[in-house]
Every structure is written in structure tokens, then in C-alpha cells.
């Protein structure tokens, strides 16, 4: 067993919903190459993210980090808010 820090995944995305208490929904957009045609296609994934202080608002750019399971479908938390919505 190693005694070092755990490498956790970090993603950057946009908040699409902040209606729940201590939870925000973050959309991560990436480009994936189509297997047959080779064209790049936009790919969206939405994550429910733990936001302890309810700081996130819709359209904020945030950095999220993987963590232990907090609820049934929430195992990411807000690391920092990169850019506030205008």
C-alpha cells in the first residue's frame, strides 16, 4: 500500500442548475471523435456536484473534483469557482 496522496480527477464545466440545497448540476462539454466517420462531435455529461456553501449560480464556470460518495448520485464536489456569470 502506498502512503501518498490519491490522484483525483478534476474537470471544468458550467453550472446548469443550482435549485437544490447544497447541490449544483454541472455540464461538462467535450469533443469526441466519431468511431466510423472521424468527425468530432460535441459530447455533454451532467454531474450532480456537492456545493457546501451554495455559492454556485447558473452559468458560472467551475472546477470540480472527484470525492467519496456523498449521496446516491453525488460523488463530485466544487473545487473552485473560476468565473462568475455576467
FENMOUR-V118250 format. One line per field, one symbol per residue. phi: phi as a letter, one per 30 degrees, with the letter a starting at -180 (. if undefined). burial: + if it has 24 or more other ideal C-beta (glycine too) atoms within 12 Angstrom, else -. Layout:
phi = ???
burial = ???
This chain:
phi = .dcddddcdbbbacdcabdddibbcccccbccdddcciddbdbcbccdbdbechddbdidcbccbdbddcbebbbbbddacdaddd
burial = ----------++++++-+----++++++------------------+++++----+---++++++--------+-++++-+-----
